[in-house]
């Protein structure tokens, strides 16, 4: 399965269900294939605006290649940041944003359904699996 596909000129993109990759080397925008943990990674940034209806399918994530921007359009979330000096819980409401520093493990917990825009660096990144039940 290919990681990316071309975006035809003039094509409308629904960011609530698609993720756009901004490739660093080619400097082109592409549609990203998805995995069960979210979009696949590229050397560059991925941009999406999913509607959140539940918690993520992992127990946290980390991006070693750069800071991640999270912007909440609607709803409410709590973001747990695992900082060197200790854990930090940040609650976001509509029209609020948070920069997750490079290399910091974090987890977004849904408090109220809504829409979140993310600008996520790649190609690296890790996810912690959900605990076995």
matplotlib code that plots the C-alpha trace (Angstrom):
import matplotlib.pyplot as plt

x = [0.0, 1.5, 2.2, 1.0, -1.0, -1.0, -3.5, -4.9, -4.8, -8.0, -9.0, -11.1, -9.8, -12.0, -9.5, -12.0, -11.5, -8.2, -4.7, -2.4, 1.3, 3.7, 6.9, 10.1, 12.3, 9.9, 8.0, 4.7, 1.5, 0.1, -2.8, -1.6, -2.5, -3.8, -2.8, -4.8, -2.9, -3.5, -1.8, 1.5, 4.5, 6.6, 9.7, 7.8, 4.5, 1.0, -2.0, -5.5, -8.7, -10.5, -13.7, -13.0, -15.6, -13.4, -9.9, -7.0, -6.2, -2.9, -1.7, 0.4, 2.7, 5.9, 7.4, 11.2, 11.4, 9.8, 7.1, 3.5, 0.7, -2.7, -5.6, -9.1, -11.9, -14.7, -15.2, -12.9, -9.8, -7.2, -3.6, -1.2, 2.4, 5.1, 7.7, 11.2, 10.2, 6.9, 3.5, 1.4, -2.3, -3.6, -7.3, -8.2, -11.5, -12.7, -10.3, -7.3, -4.0, -1.1, 2.4, 3.7, 7.5, 9.6, 10.3, 7.6, 5.3, 1.7, -1.8, -5.1, -8.1, -11.5, -13.7, -16.4, -16.6, -15.3, -12.8, -9.0, -6.5, -3.1, 0.2, 2.5, 6.2, 7.8, 9.1, 9.8, 7.2, 6.2, 2.9, 2.5, 0.0, -3.2, -3.0, -4.3, -7.7]
y = [0.0, 3.4, 5.9, 8.9, 9.7, 12.8, 15.6, 16.8, 20.5, 22.2, 19.1, 19.9, 18.1, 17.2, 17.6, 16.0, 12.6, 13.1, 14.0, 16.0, 15.5, 18.4, 16.6, 18.3, 17.1, 17.4, 20.4, 19.0, 18.2, 14.7, 12.7, 10.3, 6.7, 5.7, 3.0, 1.9, 4.5, 7.4, 8.7, 7.3, 9.5, 11.4, 13.6, 16.8, 17.6, 16.0, 18.2, 17.0, 18.2, 15.1, 15.1, 13.6, 11.2, 9.1, 8.7, 7.8, 4.2, 4.3, 5.3, 8.2, 9.4, 11.3, 13.2, 13.4, 15.5, 18.8, 20.5, 19.5, 22.1, 21.2, 23.6, 22.8, 24.1, 22.8, 20.5, 20.0, 17.9, 17.4, 16.9, 15.1, 16.2, 14.1, 16.8, 16.2, 18.2, 16.3, 15.7, 18.6, 18.5, 21.2, 21.6, 23.0, 24.5, 26.0, 28.3, 27.3, 25.8, 24.0, 23.4, 20.0, 20.2, 17.9, 14.6, 15.0, 12.0, 13.2, 11.9, 13.7, 12.7, 13.6, 15.6, 16.7, 15.7, 18.3, 19.0, 19.2, 20.5, 19.0, 19.9, 16.9, 16.6, 13.5, 11.1, 9.8, 9.1, 6.5, 5.3, 3.4, 0.5, 0.4, -1.9, -5.4, -6.0]
z = [0.0, -1.0, 1.8, -0.2, -3.3, -5.5, -5.0, -8.3, -9.0, -7.8, -5.7, -2.6, 0.5, 3.5, 6.4, 8.8, 7.1, 5.1, 6.2, 4.0, 4.1, 3.4, 2.1, 3.1, 0.2, -2.8, -1.2, -2.4, -0.7, -0.8, 0.7, 3.4, 3.8, 7.2, 9.7, 12.7, 14.8, 12.4, 9.3, 8.2, 8.7, 6.1, 6.2, 6.7, 8.3, 8.3, 8.7, 9.6, 11.3, 12.6, 14.6, 18.0, 19.3, 21.6, 23.0, 20.6, 19.8, 21.8, 25.3, 24.2, 21.4, 20.8, 17.9, 17.8, 14.6, 15.8, 17.8, 17.1, 17.0, 18.3, 17.7, 19.1, 16.8, 19.0, 22.0, 25.0, 25.5, 28.2, 27.0, 29.3, 28.7, 30.2, 30.8, 32.4, 35.4, 35.8, 34.2, 33.1, 32.3, 29.9, 29.2, 25.8, 24.8, 21.5, 19.7, 21.9, 20.8, 22.4, 21.2, 22.2, 22.4, 20.3, 22.0, 24.7, 25.3, 25.3, 25.3, 24.2, 26.4, 25.1, 27.5, 25.0, 21.3, 18.8, 16.1, 16.5, 13.9, 14.2, 12.4, 13.2, 12.3, 10.8, 9.7, 13.2, 15.9, 18.4, 19.9, 23.2, 22.7, 24.7, 27.8, 27.2, 28.8]

ax = plt.figure().add_subplot(projection="3d")
ax.plot(x, y, z, "-o")
ax.set_aspect("equal")
plt.show()
